[in-house]
C-alpha cells in the first residue's frame, strides 16, 4: 500500500510515463496532444466545479472535484516542467510571512478580505 504522502508523487510519475503514449489508450496523452491551453482549461474547469461543490456544501462532490483538480494540475505541471519541489520551495519561502503582507509585496492585496 502506498504511503499517503507518496500518492501525488506516484500520480506524477504515472502522468510522466503516459505523456508520450497513444491517445487511443491514454487520457493523459490526449491532454498533452491537445496542448497547454486545453490542459489549462481543464484545470480551470475542475477548479470551478470544486467551487460550485463547496458553495452547495456538497462534501463528497468537493472531494471528487478536488481529486480531479489535483490530477489536472499535475498534468499542467508536467507540461510546464514544474516539479512539486519547485512549488514546495515557493511555499517554504512564504513560511512565516503574514498572508496579507505577502500579497501586498506582490501587489496582490485585495480589499475586503
N, CA, C and O atoms as a Tinker XYZ file with bonds, in Angstrom:
   452  protein
     1  N      0.848000   -1.193000    0.000000    73     2
     2  CA     0.000000    0.000000    0.000000    64     1     3
     3  C      0.889000    1.251000    0.000000    63     2     4     5
     4  O      1.886000    1.318000    0.719000    81     3
     5  N      0.516000    2.215000   -0.801000    73     3     6
     6  CA     1.272000    3.454000   -0.928000    64     5     7
     7  C      1.030000    4.348000    0.280000    63     6     8     9
     8  O     -0.104000    4.522000    0.726000    81     7
     9  N      2.114000    4.912000    0.802000    73     7    10
    10  CA     2.017000    5.888000    1.871000    64     9    11
    11  C      1.273000    7.107000    1.332000    63    10    12    13
    12  O      1.503000    7.523000    0.196000    81    11
    13  N      0.392000    7.674000    2.135000    73    11    14
    14  CA    -0.407000    8.828000    1.693000    64    13    15
    15  C      0.463000    9.957000    1.159000    63    14    16    17
    16  O      0.083000   10.648000    0.213000    81    15
    17  N      1.626000   10.141000    1.763000    73    15    18
    18  CA     2.492000   11.241000    1.345000    64    17    19
    19  C      3.101000   11.003000   -0.035000    63    18    20    21
    20  O      3.650000   11.929000   -0.633000    81    19
    21  N      3.011000    9.784000   -0.544000    73    19    22
    22  CA     3.592000    9.461000   -1.846000    64    21    23
    23  C      2.570000    9.454000   -2.976000    63    22    24    25
    24  O      2.946000    9.295000   -4.138000    81    23
    25  N      1.303000    9.620000   -2.670000    73    23    26
    26  CA     0.263000    9.483000   -3.688000    64    25    27
    27  C      0.455000   10.469000   -4.833000    63    26    28    29
    28  O      0.391000   10.073000   -5.997000    81    27
    29  N      0.689000   11.735000   -4.530000    73    27    30
    30  CA     0.866000   12.723000   -5.596000    64    29    31
    31  C      2.136000   12.458000   -6.402000    63    30    32    33
    32  O      2.144000   12.630000   -7.621000    81    31
    33  N      3.202000   12.044000   -5.731000    73    31    34
    34  CA     4.445000   11.720000   -6.442000    64    33    35
    35  C      4.227000   10.518000   -7.356000    63    34    36    37
    36  O      4.719000   10.496000   -8.484000    81    35
    37  N      3.494000    9.523000   -6.872000    73    35    38
    38  CA     3.196000    8.349000   -7.700000    64    37    39
    39  C      2.346000    8.741000   -8.905000    63    38    40    41
    40  O      2.597000    8.281000  -10.019000    81    39
    41  N      1.350000    9.583000   -8.689000    73    39    42
    42  CA     0.492000   10.030000   -9.784000    64    41    43
    43  C      1.294000   10.836000  -10.791000    63    42    44    45
    44  O      1.108000   10.673000  -11.997000    81    43
    45  N      2.178000   11.696000  -10.322000    73    43    46
    46  CA     3.027000   12.481000  -11.225000    64    45    47
    47  C      3.894000   11.554000  -12.075000    63    46    48    49
    48  O      4.107000   11.820000  -13.258000    81    47
    49  N      4.392000   10.475000  -11.487000    73    47    50
    50  CA     5.212000    9.512000  -12.232000    64    49    51
    51  C      4.382000    8.807000  -13.303000    63    50    52    53
    52  O      4.867000    8.579000  -14.410000    81    51
    53  N      3.147000    8.465000  -12.984000    73    51    54
    54  CA     2.268000    7.837000  -13.970000    64    53    55
    55  C      2.001000    8.807000  -15.112000    63    54    56    57
    56  O      2.039000    8.421000  -16.281000    81    55
    57  N      1.734000   10.058000  -14.778000    73    55    58
    58  CA     1.493000   11.077000  -15.813000    64    57    59
    59  C      2.701000   11.183000  -16.733000    63    58    60    61
    60  O      2.551000   11.202000  -17.955000    81    59
    61  N      3.895000   11.253000  -16.158000    73    59    62
    62  CA     5.121000   11.329000  -16.963000    64    61    63
    63  C      5.247000   10.114000  -17.873000    63    62    64    65
    64  O      5.631000   10.242000  -19.036000    81    63
    65  N      4.926000    8.943000  -17.348000    73    63    66
    66  CA     5.088000    7.709000  -18.130000    64    65    67
    67  C      4.095000    7.620000  -19.282000    63    66    68    69
    68  O      4.336000    6.903000  -20.254000    81    67
    69  N      2.991000    8.336000  -19.184000    73    67    70
    70  CA     1.962000    8.279000  -20.229000    64    69    71
    71  C      2.003000    9.482000  -21.171000    63    70    72    73
    72  O      1.217000    9.567000  -22.115000    81    71
    73  N      2.893000   10.377000  -20.916000    73    71    74
    74  CA     2.991000   11.617000  -21.677000    64    73    75
    75  C      3.077000   11.373000  -23.180000    63    74    76    77
    76  O      2.453000   12.091000  -23.962000    81    75
    77  N      3.829000   10.384000  -23.582000    73    75    78
    78  CA     4.045000   10.116000  -24.996000    64    77    79
    79  C      3.353000    8.848000  -25.466000    63    78    80    81
    80  O      3.720000    8.282000  -26.496000    81    79
    81  N      2.359000    8.401000  -24.719000    73    79    82
    82  CA     1.593000    7.217000  -25.097000    64    81    83
    83  C      0.629000    7.556000  -26.216000    63    82    84    85
    84  O      0.495000    8.710000  -26.624000    81    83
    85  N     -0.027000    6.538000  -26.695000    73    83    86
    86  CA    -1.043000    6.723000  -27.723000    64    85    87
    87  C     -2.286000    7.366000  -27.131000    63    86    88    89
    88  O     -2.737000    6.990000  -26.049000    81    87
    89  N     -2.831000    8.327000  -27.841000    73    87    90
    90  CA    -4.059000    8.988000  -27.403000    64    89    91
    91  C     -5.233000    8.015000  -27.386000    63    90    92    93
    92  O     -6.227000    8.249000  -26.699000    81    91
    93  N     -5.121000    6.937000  -28.133000    73    91    94
    94  CA    -6.194000    5.938000  -28.166000    64    93    95
    95  C     -6.333000    5.220000  -26.830000    63    94    96    97
    96  O     -7.418000    4.762000  -26.472000    81    95
    97  N     -5.238000    5.126000  -26.103000    73    95    98
    98  CA    -5.223000    4.354000  -24.863000    64    97    99
    99  C     -5.034000    5.184000  -23.602000    63    98   100   101
   100  O     -5.122000    4.647000  -22.497000    81    99
   101  N     -4.780000    6.473000  -23.740000    73    99   102
   102  CA    -4.409000    7.266000  -22.576000    64   101   103
   103  C     -5.056000    8.647000  -22.593000    63   102   104   105
   104  O     -4.842000    9.434000  -23.515000    81   103
   105  N     -5.838000    8.925000  -21.579000    73   103   106
   106  CA    -6.420000   10.260000  -21.408000    64   105   107
   107  C     -5.321000   11.295000  -21.221000    63   106   108   109
   108  O     -5.415000   12.408000  -21.739000    81   107
   109  N     -4.278000   10.929000  -20.480000    73   107   110
   110  CA    -3.152000   11.844000  -20.258000    64   109   111
   111  C     -2.522000   12.231000  -21.597000    63   110   112   113
   112  O     -2.269000   13.408000  -21.853000    81   111
   113  N     -2.273000   11.240000  -22.441000    73   111   114
   114  CA    -1.686000   11.522000  -23.751000    64   113   115
   115  C     -2.608000   12.412000  -24.575000    63   114   116   117
   116  O     -2.145000   13.297000  -25.295000    81   115
   117  N     -3.911000   12.178000  -24.468000    73   115   118
   118  CA    -4.883000   13.016000  -25.179000    64   117   119
   119  C     -4.750000   14.467000  -24.754000    63   118   120   121
   120  O     -4.757000   15.369000  -25.592000    81   119
   121  N     -4.630000   14.692000  -23.452000    73   119   122
   122  CA    -4.467000   16.067000  -22.951000    64   121   123
   123  C     -3.186000   16.698000  -23.500000    63   122   124   125
   124  O     -3.204000   17.830000  -23.983000    81   123
   125  N     -2.077000   15.960000  -23.422000    73   123   126
   126  CA    -0.814000   16.506000  -23.927000    64   125   127
   127  C     -0.901000   16.805000  -25.418000    63   126   128   129
   128  O     -0.376000   17.818000  -25.879000    81   127
   129  N     -1.551000   15.941000  -26.165000    73   127   130
   130  CA    -1.682000   16.159000  -27.608000    64   129   131
   131  C     -2.518000   17.385000  -27.932000    63   130   132   133
   132  O     -2.307000   18.026000  -28.961000    81   131
   133  N     -3.466000   17.716000  -27.064000    73   131   134
   134  CA    -4.311000   18.887000  -27.299000    64   133   135
   135  C     -3.595000   20.188000  -26.932000    63   134   136   137
   136  O     -3.998000   21.264000  -27.373000    81   135
   137  N     -2.546000   20.091000  -26.136000    73   135   138
   138  CA    -1.737000   21.265000  -25.833000    64   137   139
   139  C     -2.046000   21.930000  -24.500000    63   138   140   141
   140  O     -3.030000   21.628000  -23.825000    81   139
   141  N     -1.163000   22.841000  -24.164000    73   139   142
   142  CA    -1.206000   23.507000  -22.859000    64   141   143
   143  C     -2.497000   24.285000  -22.634000    63   142   144   145
   144  O     -3.028000   24.286000  -21.523000    81   143
   145  N     -3.004000   24.941000  -23.659000    73   143   146
   146  CA    -4.240000   25.714000  -23.464000    64   145   147
   147  C     -5.378000   24.812000  -23.019000    63   146   148   149
   148  O     -6.152000   25.182000  -22.137000    81   147
   149  N     -5.489000   23.629000  -23.620000    73   147   150
   150  CA    -6.551000   22.694000  -23.243000    64   149   151
   151  C     -6.313000   22.170000  -21.828000    63   150   152   153
   152  O     -7.252000   22.041000  -21.043000    81   151
   153  N     -5.072000   21.872000  -21.510000    73   151   154
   154  CA    -4.754000   21.399000  -20.159000    64   153   155
   155  C     -5.119000   22.474000  -19.143000    63   154   156   157
   156  O     -5.741000   22.186000  -18.121000    81   155
   157  N     -4.730000   23.712000  -19.426000    73   155   158
   158  CA    -5.047000   24.821000  -18.518000    64   157   159
   159  C     -6.549000   25.013000  -18.404000    63   158   160   161
   160  O     -7.059000   25.303000  -17.321000    81   159
   161  N     -7.253000   24.856000  -19.497000    73   159   162
   162  CA    -8.713000   24.956000  -19.475000    64   161   163
   163  C     -9.311000   23.900000  -18.549000    63   162   164   165
   164  O    -10.234000   24.188000  -17.788000    81   163
   165  N     -8.781000   22.670000  -18.615000    73   163   166
   166  CA    -9.285000   21.600000  -17.747000    64   165   167
   167  C     -9.015000   21.930000  -16.275000    63   166   168   169
   168  O     -9.858000   21.655000  -15.421000    81   167
   169  N     -7.862000   22.510000  -15.973000    73   167   170
   170  CA    -7.569000   22.919000  -14.595000    64   169   171
   171  C     -8.617000   23.934000  -14.137000    63   170   172   173
   172  O     -9.155000   23.828000  -13.035000    81   171
   173  N     -8.899000   24.906000  -14.982000    73   171   174
   174  CA    -9.908000   25.913000  -14.649000    64   173   175
   175  C    -11.287000   25.315000  -14.458000    63   174   176   177
   176  O    -11.995000   25.683000  -13.520000    81   175
   177  N    -11.681000   24.397000  -15.329000    73   175   178
   178  CA   -12.991000   23.756000  -15.204000    64   177   179
   179  C    -13.112000   23.008000  -13.881000    63   178   180   181
   180  O    -14.126000   23.102000  -13.188000    81   179
   181  N    -12.064000   22.266000  -13.544000    73   179   182
   182  CA   -12.108000   21.491000  -12.294000    64   181   183
   183  C    -12.126000   22.416000  -11.081000    63   182   184   185
   184  O    -12.785000   22.117000  -10.085000    81   183
   185  N    -11.413000   23.529000  -11.156000    73   183   186
   186  CA   -11.424000   24.492000  -10.051000    64   185   187
   187  C    -12.818000   25.075000   -9.863000    63   186   188   189
   188  O    -13.297000   25.204000   -8.736000    81   187
   189  N    -13.467000   25.425000  -10.968000    73   187   190
   190  CA   -14.828000   25.970000  -10.894000    64   189   191
   191  C    -15.791000   24.922000  -10.332000    63   190   192   193
   192  O    -16.650000   25.245000   -9.512000    81   191
   193  N    -15.651000   23.675000  -10.769000    73   191   194
   194  CA   -16.521000   22.616000  -10.258000    64   193   195
   195  C    -16.321000   22.409000   -8.756000    63   194   196   197
   196  O    -17.278000   22.129000   -8.033000    81   195
   197  N    -15.082000   22.546000   -8.290000    73   195   198
   198  CA   -14.821000   22.462000   -6.853000    64   197   199
   199  C    -15.489000   23.616000   -6.111000    63   198   200   201
   200  O    -16.091000   23.415000   -5.056000    81   199
   201  N    -15.384000   24.800000   -6.653000    73   199   202
   202  CA   -16.015000   25.974000   -6.041000    64   201   203
   203  C    -17.530000   25.786000   -5.957000    63   202   204   205
   204  O    -18.146000   26.099000   -4.938000    81   203
   205  N    -18.118000   25.279000   -7.022000    73   203   206
   206  CA   -19.569000   25.057000   -7.030000    64   205   207
   207  C    -19.954000   24.019000   -5.981000    63   206   208   209
   208  O    -20.932000   24.206000   -5.257000    81   207
   209  N    -19.202000   22.935000   -5.892000    73   207   210
   210  CA   -19.479000   21.907000   -4.879000    64   209   211
   211  C    -19.390000   22.497000   -3.478000    63   210   212   213
   212  O    -20.220000   22.198000   -2.620000    81   211
   213  N    -18.384000   23.333000   -3.247000    73   211   214
   214  CA   -18.228000   23.958000   -1.929000    64   213   215
   215  C    -19.388000   24.905000   -1.639000    63   214   216   217
   216  O    -19.908000   24.935000   -0.524000    81   215
   217  N    -19.787000   25.670000   -2.637000    73   215   218
   218  CA   -20.893000   26.616000   -2.463000    64   217   219
   219  C    -22.195000   25.887000   -2.145000    63   218   220   221
   220  O    -23.061000   26.415000   -1.448000    81   219
   221  N    -22.321000   24.671000   -2.663000    73   219   222
   222  CA   -23.515000   23.869000   -2.384000    64   221   223
   223  C    -23.345000   22.986000   -1.149000    63   222   224   225
   224  O    -24.199000   22.155000   -0.840000    81   223
   225  N    -22.232000   23.182000   -0.454000    73   223   226
   226  CA   -21.949000   22.427000    0.762000    64   225   227
   227  C    -21.995000   20.916000    0.518000    63   226   228   229
   228  O    -22.437000   20.152000    1.376000    81   227
   229  N    -21.531000   20.498000   -0.666000    73   227   230
   230  CA   -21.536000   19.089000   -1.051000    64   229   231
   231  C    -20.139000   18.516000   -0.826000    63   230   232   233
   232  O    -19.276000   18.595000   -1.699000    81   231
   233  N    -19.934000   17.948000    0.340000    73   231   234
   234  CA   -18.620000   17.452000    0.746000    64   233   235
   235  C    -18.095000   16.371000   -0.202000    63   234   236   237
   236  O    -16.944000   16.433000   -0.635000    81   235
   237  N    -18.916000   15.402000   -0.518000    73   235   238
   238  CA   -18.475000   14.301000   -1.380000    64   237   239
   239  C    -18.087000   14.800000   -2.771000    63   238   240   241
   240  O    -17.076000   14.375000   -3.330000    81   239
   241  N    -18.885000   15.692000   -3.317000    73   239   242
   242  CA   -18.561000   16.256000   -4.632000    64   241   243
   243  C    -17.287000   17.097000   -4.551000    63   242   244   245
   244  O    -16.482000   17.094000   -5.483000    81   243
   245  N    -17.100000   17.815000   -3.445000    73   243   246
   246  CA   -15.883000   18.612000   -3.269000    64   245   247
   247  C    -14.649000   17.712000   -3.219000    63   246   248   249
   248  O    -13.596000   18.066000   -3.750000    81   247
   249  N    -14.781000   16.557000   -2.582000    73   247   250
   250  CA   -13.665000   15.601000   -2.546000    64   249   251
   251  C    -13.355000   15.119000   -3.956000    63   250   252   253
   252  O    -12.194000   15.099000   -4.366000    81   251
   253  N    -14.386000   14.732000   -4.701000    73   251   254
   254  CA   -14.207000   14.242000   -6.063000    64   253   255
   255  C    -13.593000   15.317000   -6.963000    63   254   256   257
   256  O    -12.662000   15.041000   -7.720000    81   255
   257  N    -14.109000   16.520000   -6.879000    73   255   258
   258  CA   -13.593000   17.607000   -7.716000    64   257   259
   259  C    -12.181000   18.010000   -7.296000    63   258   260   261
   260  O    -11.384000   18.428000   -8.135000    81   259
   261  N    -11.868000   17.889000   -6.023000    73   259   262
   262  CA   -10.500000   18.168000   -5.562000    64   261   263
   263  C     -9.521000   17.182000   -6.194000    63   262   264   265
   264  O     -8.434000   17.565000   -6.627000    81   263
   265  N     -9.916000   15.915000   -6.243000    73   263   266
   266  CA    -9.064000   14.903000   -6.878000    64   265   267
   267  C     -8.879000   15.225000   -8.356000    63   266   268   269
   268  O     -7.767000   15.135000   -8.878000    81   267
   269  N     -9.966000   15.600000   -9.033000    73   267   270
   270  CA    -9.873000   15.967000  -10.450000    64   269   271
   271  C     -8.955000   17.176000  -10.646000    63   270   272   273
   272  O     -8.150000   17.209000  -11.576000    81   271
   273  N     -9.083000   18.159000   -9.769000    73   271   274
   274  CA    -8.261000   19.364000   -9.865000    64   273   275
   275  C     -6.782000   19.027000   -9.671000    63   274   276   277
   276  O     -5.934000   19.481000  -10.438000    81   275
   277  N     -6.478000   18.238000   -8.654000    73   275   278
   278  CA    -5.080000   17.863000   -8.418000    64   277   279
   279  C     -4.506000   17.094000   -9.602000    63   278   280   281
   280  O     -3.371000   17.337000  -10.012000    81   279
   281  N     -5.287000   16.167000  -10.152000    73   279   282
   282  CA    -4.831000   15.402000  -11.303000    64   281   283
   283  C     -4.488000   16.330000  -12.469000    63   282   284   285
   284  O     -3.392000   16.256000  -13.025000    81   283
   285  N     -5.421000   17.196000  -12.835000    73   283   286
   286  CA    -5.192000   18.075000  -13.981000    64   285   287
   287  C     -4.081000   19.086000  -13.698000    63   286   288   289
   288  O     -3.358000   19.474000  -14.616000    81   287
   289  N     -3.935000   19.516000  -12.454000    73   287   290
   290  CA    -2.841000   20.405000  -12.091000    64   289   291
   291  C     -1.504000   19.693000  -12.295000    63   290   292   293
   292  O     -0.550000   20.299000  -12.782000    81   291
   293  N     -1.428000   18.415000  -11.928000    73   291   294
   294  CA    -0.191000   17.662000  -12.133000    64   293   295
   295  C      0.120000   17.489000  -13.616000    63   294   296   297
   296  O      1.288000   17.505000  -14.006000    81   295
   297  N     -0.904000   17.324000  -14.445000    73   295   298
   298  CA    -0.689000   17.258000  -15.894000    64   297   299
   299  C     -0.119000   18.589000  -16.384000    63   298   300   301
   300  O      0.824000   18.611000  -17.175000    81   299
   301  N     -0.691000   19.694000  -15.916000    73   299   302
   302  CA    -0.198000   21.015000  -16.302000    64   301   303
   303  C      1.243000   21.216000  -15.842000    63   302   304   305
   304  O      2.079000   21.706000  -16.602000    81   303
   305  N      1.528000   20.839000  -14.600000    73   303   306
   306  CA     2.902000   20.948000  -14.106000    64   305   307
   307  C      3.854000   20.176000  -15.015000    63   306   308   309
   308  O      4.916000   20.677000  -15.382000    81   307
   309  N      3.467000   18.957000  -15.374000    73   307   310
   310  CA     4.325000   18.143000  -16.237000    64   309   311
   311  C      4.568000   18.847000  -17.563000    63   310   312   313
   312  O      5.698000   18.893000  -18.051000    81   311
   313  N      3.519000   19.389000  -18.137000    73   311   314
   314  CA     3.650000   20.078000  -19.414000    64   313   315
   315  C      4.564000   21.294000  -19.307000    63   314   316   317
   316  O      5.250000   21.648000  -20.266000    81   315
   317  N      4.571000   21.925000  -18.153000    73   315   318
   318  CA     5.367000   23.129000  -17.953000    64   317   319
   319  C      6.716000   22.839000  -17.283000    63   318   320   321
   320  O      7.455000   23.756000  -16.925000    81   319
   321  N      7.018000   21.546000  -17.121000    73   319   322
   322  CA     8.257000   21.127000  -16.461000    64   321   323
   323  C      8.396000   21.720000  -15.056000    63   322   324   325
   324  O      9.476000   22.140000  -14.641000    81   323
   325  N      7.284000   21.740000  -14.347000    73   323   326
   326  CA     7.271000   22.176000  -12.946000    64   325   327
   327  C      7.264000   20.927000  -12.083000    63   326   328   329
   328  O      6.456000   20.024000  -12.298000    81   327
   329  N      8.139000   20.874000  -11.130000    73   327   330
   330  CA     8.204000   19.755000  -10.191000    64   329   331
   331  C      7.566000   20.185000   -8.878000    63   330   332   333
   332  O      7.552000   21.368000   -8.536000    81   331
   333  N      7.044000   19.220000   -8.156000    73   331   334
   334  CA     6.435000   19.519000   -6.863000    64   333   335
   335  C      7.419000   20.267000   -5.961000    63   334   336   337
   336  O      7.028000   21.152000   -5.200000    81   335
   337  N      8.686000   19.902000   -6.056000    73   335   338
   338  CA     9.706000   20.551000   -5.234000    64   337   339
   339  C      9.788000   22.049000   -5.520000    63   338   340   341
   340  O     10.091000   22.837000   -4.624000    81   339
   341  N      9.520000   22.441000   -6.760000    73   339   342
   342  CA     9.514000   23.864000   -7.116000    64   341   343
   343  C      8.419000   24.597000   -6.340000    63   342   344   345
   344  O      8.633000   25.688000   -5.813000    81   343
   345  N      7.255000   23.977000   -6.284000    73   343   346
   346  CA     6.123000   24.578000   -5.584000    64   345   347
   347  C      6.353000   24.538000   -4.074000    63   346   348   349
   348  O      6.053000   25.501000   -3.368000    81   347
   349  N      6.887000   23.422000   -3.587000    73   347   350
   350  CA     7.192000   23.331000   -2.153000    64   349   351
   351  C      8.190000   24.412000   -1.760000    63   350   352   353
   352  O      8.074000   25.008000   -0.690000    81   351
   353  N      9.169000   24.665000   -2.623000    73   351   354
   354  CA    10.147000   25.716000   -2.348000    64   353   355
   355  C      9.495000   27.085000   -2.266000    63   354   356   357
   356  O      9.837000   27.892000   -1.401000    81   355
   357  N      8.556000   27.345000   -3.163000    73   355   358
   358  CA     7.833000   28.618000   -3.127000    64   357   359
   359  C      7.034000   28.747000   -1.839000    63   358   360   361
   360  O      7.033000   29.798000   -1.199000    81   359
   361  N      6.358000   27.672000   -1.468000    73   359   362
   362  CA     5.595000   27.699000   -0.207000    64   361   363
   363  C      6.526000   27.914000    0.986000    63   362   364   365
   364  O      6.208000   28.669000    1.905000    81   363
   365  N      7.675000   27.244000    0.962000    73   363   366
   366  CA     8.646000   27.388000    2.061000    64   365   367
   367  C      9.131000   28.830000    2.146000    63   366   368   369
   368  O      9.334000   29.347000    3.244000    81   367
   369  N      9.323000   29.489000    0.998000    73   367   370
   370  CA     9.815000   30.872000    1.008000    64   369   371
   371  C      8.799000   31.828000    1.626000    63   370   372   373
   372  O      9.153000   32.917000    2.078000    81   371
   373  N      7.547000   31.415000    1.642000    73   371   374
   374  CA     6.495000   32.255000    2.218000    64   373   375
   375  C      6.240000   31.942000    3.695000    63   374   376   377
   376  O      5.490000   32.654000    4.362000    81   375
   377  N      6.855000   30.897000    4.193000    73   375   378
   378  CA     6.636000   30.486000    5.577000    64   377   379
   379  C      6.998000   31.603000    6.543000    63   378   380   381
   380  O      8.051000   32.230000    6.422000    81   379
   381  N      6.130000   31.840000    7.482000    73   379   382
   382  CA     6.368000   32.859000    8.488000    64   381   383
   383  C      5.935000   34.249000    8.065000    63   382   384   385
   384  O      5.983000   35.184000    8.863000    81   383
   385  N      5.511000   34.395000    6.813000    73   383   386
   386  CA     5.035000   35.691000    6.349000    64   385   387
   387  C      3.540000   35.799000    6.603000    63   386   388   389
   388  O      2.806000   34.818000    6.486000    81   387
   389  N      3.112000   36.965000    6.941000    73   387   390
   390  CA     1.686000   37.227000    7.001000    64   389   391
   391  C      1.149000   37.116000    5.588000    63   390   392   393
   392  O      1.750000   37.643000    4.652000    81   391
   393  N      0.025000   36.437000    5.424000    73   391   394
   394  CA    -0.577000   36.321000    4.108000    64   393   395
   395  C     -0.891000   37.669000    3.497000    63   394   396   397
   396  O     -0.729000   37.869000    2.293000    81   395
   397  N     -1.338000   38.587000    4.322000    73   395   398
   398  CA    -1.659000   39.931000    3.840000    64   397   399
   399  C     -0.386000   40.639000    3.386000    63   398   400   401
   400  O     -0.362000   41.252000    2.319000    81   399
   401  N      0.671000   40.556000    4.192000    73   399   402
   402  CA     1.930000   41.207000    3.823000    64   401   403
   403  C      2.527000   40.579000    2.571000    63   402   404   405
   404  O      3.084000   41.284000    1.729000    81   403
   405  N      2.415000   39.250000    2.442000    73   403   406
   406  CA     2.958000   38.565000    1.275000    64   405   407
   407  C      2.228000   39.017000    0.012000    63   406   408   409
   408  O      2.865000   39.265000   -1.012000    81   407
   409  N      0.924000   39.125000    0.071000    73   407   410
   410  CA     0.149000   39.572000   -1.089000    64   409   411
   411  C      0.473000   41.035000   -1.420000    63   410   412   413
   412  O      0.587000   41.390000   -2.593000    81   411
   413  N      0.622000   41.882000   -0.401000    73   411   414
   414  CA     0.997000   43.275000   -0.646000    64   413   415
   415  C      2.332000   43.372000   -1.350000    63   414   416   417
   416  O      2.514000   44.216000   -2.228000    81   415
   417  N      3.293000   42.495000   -0.966000    73   415   418
   418  CA     4.621000   42.539000   -1.567000    64   417   419
   419  C      4.586000   42.189000   -3.043000    63   418   420   421
   420  O      5.485000   42.573000   -3.791000    81   419
   421  N      3.560000   41.466000   -3.471000    73   419   422
   422  CA     3.406000   41.123000   -4.887000    64   421   423
   423  C      2.366000   42.005000   -5.561000    63   422   424   425
   424  O      2.002000   41.771000   -6.714000    81   423
   425  N      1.888000   43.014000   -4.850000    73   423   426
   426  CA     0.890000   43.915000   -5.438000    64   425   427
   427  C     -0.456000   43.259000   -5.614000    63   426   428   429
   428  O     -1.229000   43.665000   -6.481000    81   427
   429  N     -0.757000   42.252000   -4.812000    73   427   430
   430  CA    -1.994000   41.485000   -4.995000    64   429   431
   431  C     -2.980000   41.646000   -3.842000    63   430   432   433
   432  O     -3.922000   40.862000   -3.726000    81   431
   433  N     -2.784000   42.626000   -3.010000    73   431   434
   434  CA    -3.697000   42.766000   -1.877000    64   433   435
   435  C     -5.092000   43.090000   -2.369000    63   434   436   437
   436  O     -5.288000   43.994000   -3.181000    81   435
   437  N     -6.031000   42.359000   -1.880000    73   435   438
   438  CA    -7.437000   42.552000   -2.272000    64   437   439
   439  C     -8.179000   43.200000   -1.122000    63   438   440   441
   440  O     -8.157000   42.700000    0.003000    81   439
   441  N     -8.831000   44.302000   -1.403000    73   439   442
   442  CA    -9.649000   44.944000   -0.384000    64   441   443
   443  C    -10.835000   44.058000   -0.050000    63   442   444   445
   444  O    -11.338000   43.324000   -0.901000    81   443
   445  N    -11.267000   44.135000    1.179000    73   443   446
   446  CA   -12.475000   43.432000    1.582000    64   445   447
   447  C    -12.261000   41.996000    2.001000    63   446   448   449
   448  O    -13.234000   41.260000    2.162000    81   447
   449  N    -11.018000   41.567000    2.184000    73   447   450
   450  CA   -10.789000   40.192000    2.641000    64   449   451
   451  C    -11.224000   40.006000    4.062000    63   450   452
   452  O    -11.102000   38.909000    4.606000    81   451
